[in-house]
């Protein structure tokens, strides 16, 4: 078995039902994908290792659940997108699933295809569109793994010719957000709305047709070579993203992002507001890498960028650069938010969910127009291995009424690693407006728990298991 693209090994090990599994994270045409190989016999790569297209990652096998071991040697291969490259409760909104059909019958009968392909990609059309070929030619005298490698599997991040005017347009749009106030976990999209560093960059690139992830770390992972294209600040060009590490204590490495503005300046959401500042000694010390615009430029939409600039310029709080240039001053470290969460050091009584209704479907928006949701508990301190911590999910109205009954869509909690286990993972029945949730620490390391309604992200929180 061979890697279909340049990327990083996101997971390598055993997975329930799938036996020995390798999951490769890669970027193609500016979109992050995960290629999963299941039921392998042997694994020859390690988690976190960078791999090249055509590189051997293991051998075909019959591990895991394969019809009682009678499935024969084969590979379960899938390509996914989404939070962590795994379809998360893909069928929850499907009418046939709600009727009581099981997932196996749904798949075998070709039902719920719309819901399924929200997170899963049909690999054949994707590979065909990339002109993918076998990485090794087999012949009658030698095993295929010894044959001369072609190394021409799915081409990843082709270098595109970039018009400098496109880079300047990104910067012009970014400057419309100058002086927008800083607020961790903000959800606004317009100039003058509160924002944080990754929401600011996400907004700017959305206005030119490029979809960025919500957090600085996830934005970095949209680029190849482990999260960024260049590790030399001198290679940055106008419109590139700049990533910074460990600017404050957090469970993630990359904690800040800005947009390079040329001449040693960057525009970013700093301590108090969006500002144009020098890249000083502090930022150089914490610099992680450059995410080059040209690796996302295939998605750049000139017409949308022009229309966005014209419409945003009409907003009162957005008049482009003021007549007097903003003061250029050294910047201080500012915290960066994990997507849709409140402060990482929230105390026990504070709400850990910052609800972003824009991520909900019509059913979710209707529900939360009537009801308020909160998650309370202590995520301000490290959780020790073996420890169980209780969190309380509450659904109430402003007048004090408490929700009782079955939710139209379940609230689902999904951890991005096995460092913790969650009980329950899906909440449908709520009594007296609250549900207790137990988080148990299994092994050391950081973990992020996404909180969804159905398949729609509502919020999340990070913890560190020690």
Buried (B, 14 or more C-beta within 10 A) or exposed (E): BBBBBBBBBBBBEBBEEBBBBBBBBBBBBBBBBBBBBBBBBEBBBEEEBBBBBBBBBBBBBBBBEBEEEEEEEEBBEBBBBBBBBBBBBBBBBBEBBEEEBEEEEBEEEEBBEEBBEBBBBEBEEBBEEBEBBBBBEEEEEEEEEEBEBEBBBBBBBEEBEBEEEBBEBBBBBBBBBBBBBBBBBBBBBBBBBBBBBBBBBBBBBBBBBBEBBBBBBBBBBBBBBBBBBBEEBEEBBBBBBBBBBBBEEBBBBBBBBBBBBBEBBBBBBBEEBBBBBBBEEBBEEBBBBBBBBBBBBBBBBEEBBEEBBEEBBEEEBBBBEEEEEBEEEEBEBBBBBBBBBBBBEBEEEBBBBBBBEEBBEEBBBEBBEEBBBBBBBBBEEEBEBEEEBEBBBBBBEEEEEBBEEEBEBBBBBBBBBEBBEBEBBBBBEBEEBBBEBEBBBBEEBBBBBBBBBBBBBBBBBBBBBE
